[in-house]
Amino acid sequence: MKNGTGHGLFVTGTDTGIGKTYVARLLIEGFTDRRTVTYMKPVQTGCTRDSHGNLAAPDFDFVMRNGAHMSAGIDDHVPYRFEPACSPHLAASLAGVTISLECIREKFSRVSNKKSITIVEGAGGVLTPLSETTSMLDLMLHLRLPVVLVTSPRLGTLNHTLLTLEALAKRGIEPAGIVVNNVHEVAENFIYHDNFRVLRSHVPNAAFLQVGHDSGCDANVREFCDALFERL
């Protein structure tokens, strides 16, 4: 999928806590040699209050420290910010707010342009609800960006990842890239390697990247970004 407003990627995951924000930061570092790169987190829950009482987005602050360009205001980069650390639809309901896909698309058009790359990070997994009628998957379709799926090598990943791939396929999305993120520091044993092999066999056309825990942006990340750049 390609969006006429600007170049970018949508980073999603098989679960919450899978390392999407860390991977988003790696992608930004990996792309900086090619283009100006910026970051958008459409919905952030678990926000904190700054010294002025404003809601600060911890994921945004974490990513922006590593070379991302702030191309608009915080309300454009992170349009929906909520204090409770819960599902977006619940946090929005508690705040008396309805998350609008069209609003997010408008914010994306302010943040991005055709000369830059915008890394958009979702919240939770692909079917995480944004409202009673919309999900993160609906947002992916609305923004029409190539998708990078973050998963893990741990036991159980085959079920979680294949279910996620099935949900994406039903809506016509084949991920441009898969990142196997060892956020839980799983030992690289026979299970680890077989999980990677099986996942790769199910998405043969996707670029693949294995990331060690807190490994940083290395040659493998840059090669992965080179492969993704061809799909923007």
C-alpha positions in Angstrom: 0.0 0.0 0.0 1.2 3.5 -0.8 0.0 6.9 0.3 0.1 9.8 -2.0 0.7 12.2 0.9 4.2 11.0 1.8 6.5 8.1 2.2 6.3 6.0 5.4 5.9 2.7 7.1 3.4 1.5 9.7 5.0 -0.5 12.5 2.6 -2.9 14.2 3.1 -6.0 16.4 1.7 -9.3 17.5 1.1 -8.0 21.0 1.7 -5.2 23.3 5.2 -5.1 24.9 6.7 -6.7 21.8 9.2 -3.9 21.2 7.5 -1.8 18.5 8.9 1.5 19.8 12.4 0.1 19.9 12.1 -1.1 16.4 10.7 2.2 15.2 13.8 3.9 16.6 16.0 1.4 14.9 14.3 2.1 11.6 14.7 5.8 12.0 18.4 5.4 12.6 18.6 3.0 9.6 16.9 5.4 7.2 18.7 8.7 8.2 21.4 8.1 5.7 18.8 8.2 2.9 16.2 10.7 3.9 15.0 13.0 6.7 13.0 10.7 9.0 10.2 11.6 11.3 7.9 9.7 13.7 4.2 9.6 14.5 2.4 7.8 17.3 -1.3 8.3 16.5 -2.4 7.0 19.9 -0.4 6.8 23.1 -1.8 5.5 26.3 0.1 5.5 29.6 1.1 9.1 29.2 2.6 11.1 32.0 2.2 14.8 33.1 5.1 17.2 32.6 5.9 20.0 34.9 3.3 22.2 33.2 0.5 19.6 33.6 0.5 18.6 29.9 0.4 15.0 28.8 3.8 13.9 27.6 4.2 10.8 25.4 7.0 8.5 26.6 7.3 6.6 23.3 7.6 9.8 21.3 10.3 11.1 23.7 12.3 7.8 23.5 12.2 7.7 19.7 12.9 11.4 19.1 16.2 11.2 21.0 17.8 9.2 18.1 17.8 11.5 15.1 14.1 11.8 14.2 13.0 15.1 12.8 10.1 16.9 14.5 8.2 18.3 11.5 5.1 19.6 13.2 3.7 20.1 16.7 3.3 17.4 19.3 -0.5 17.4 18.7 0.3 16.4 15.1 2.9 13.8 15.9 0.9 12.3 18.8 -2.7 13.5 18.3 -4.3 11.2 20.9 -2.6 11.1 24.3 -4.2 9.4 27.3 -3.1 8.9 30.9 -4.5 5.4 31.7 -2.2 2.6 30.5 -5.0 0.6 28.8 -6.5 -0.2 25.4 -6.9 3.0 23.2 -10.7 2.5 22.9 -11.1 2.4 26.7 -8.7 5.3 27.4 -10.6 7.4 24.8 -13.9 6.4 26.3 -12.8 7.4 29.8 -11.6 10.8 28.4 -14.9 11.3 26.6 -13.1 11.3 23.2 -13.7 9.4 20.0 -10.6 8.4 18.0 -11.1 9.5 14.4 -9.3 7.8 11.6 -9.8 10.8 9.4 -8.3 13.1 12.1 -5.2 10.9 12.2 -4.9 10.9 8.4 -5.0 14.7 8.5 -2.3 14.8 11.2 -0.2 12.4 9.1 -0.4 14.8 6.1 1.0 17.6 8.3 3.8 15.5 9.7 4.9 13.9 6.5 6.0 15.0 3.0 7.2 13.3 -0.2 10.9 14.1 0.6 10.9 12.4 4.1 10.1 9.1 5.6 7.5 8.9 8.4 7.6 5.9 10.8 4.1 5.5 12.2 3.8 3.2 15.2 0.6 1.6 16.2 -0.6 0.6 19.7 -0.9 -3.0 20.7 -1.6 -5.6 18.0 -3.4 -5.3 14.7 -6.9 -5.8 16.1 -6.5 -3.5 19.1 -9.7 -1.5 19.2 -9.6 2.2 18.7 -13.4 2.6 19.2 -16.4 0.3 19.3 -16.3 0.0 15.5 -12.7 0.6 14.4 -9.3 -1.1 15.1 -5.6 -0.6 14.5 -6.0 -2.6 11.3 -8.6 -0.1 10.0 -6.1 2.7 10.6 -3.4 0.8 8.6 -5.8 0.6 5.7 -6.8 4.3 6.1 -3.1 5.5 6.0 -2.2 3.1 3.2 1.4 2.6 4.3 3.6 -0.5 3.9 3.5 -2.5 7.1 6.3 -3.8 9.2 5.3 -6.5 11.7 7.2 -6.9 14.9 7.2 -10.3 16.6 9.4 -12.4 18.8 11.3 -15.7 18.7 9.9 -17.1 22.0 7.7 -20.2 22.3 4.1 -19.4 21.2 5.2 -16.9 18.5 4.1 -19.2 15.7 0.5 -19.1 16.8 0.5 -15.3 17.6 2.3 -14.4 14.4 0.4 -16.6 12.0 -3.0 -15.4 13.5 -1.7 -11.8 12.9 -0.7 -12.6 9.4 -4.1 -14.2 8.7 -5.9 -11.1 10.0 -3.7 -8.8 7.8 -4.2 -11.1 4.7 -8.0 -11.0 5.1 -7.8 -7.2 4.6 -5.4 -7.5 1.7 -2.2 -6.6 3.6 1.1 -8.5 3.1 3.8 -7.1 5.4 6.7 -5.5 3.7 9.0 -6.5 6.5 9.1 -8.8 9.6 11.2 -8.0 12.6 11.9 -10.9 15.0 12.8 -8.9 18.1 14.4 -10.8 20.9 13.0 -8.5 23.6 12.7 -11.3 26.1 16.3 -12.5 25.5 15.3 -16.0 24.4 18.3 -18.4 24.0 19.2 -18.9 20.4 18.5 -22.7 20.5 16.8 -25.1 18.1 13.4 -23.7 18.9 14.5 -20.1 18.2 15.9 -21.0 14.8 13.0 -23.2 13.8 10.5 -20.4 14.8 12.4 -18.0 12.5 12.5 -20.6 9.7 8.7 -21.3 9.9 7.8 -17.6 10.0 10.0 -16.8 7.0 8.4 -19.6 5.0 5.0 -18.1 5.5 6.0 -14.6 4.3 8.6 -15.3 1.6 8.3 -11.9 -0.1 8.9 -9.9 3.1 12.2 -8.5 4.2 13.3 -10.1 7.4 15.4 -8.9 10.3 16.5 -10.5 13.6 17.2 -8.1 16.4 19.0 -9.0 19.6 18.0 -7.4 22.9 19.2 -3.8 22.9 21.5 -4.5 19.9 21.4 -1.1 18.3 21.4 0.0 14.7 24.0 -2.2 12.9 24.7 -3.3 9.3 21.8 -5.8 9.4 19.3 -3.0 10.3 20.7 -0.8 7.6 20.4 -3.7 5.0 16.8 -4.2 6.2 16.0 -0.5 5.7 17.6 -0.7 2.2 15.2 -3.5 1.3 12.2 -1.6 2.8 13.2 1.6 1.0 12.6 -0.1 -2.3 8.9 -0.6 -1.3 8.1 3.0 -0.3 
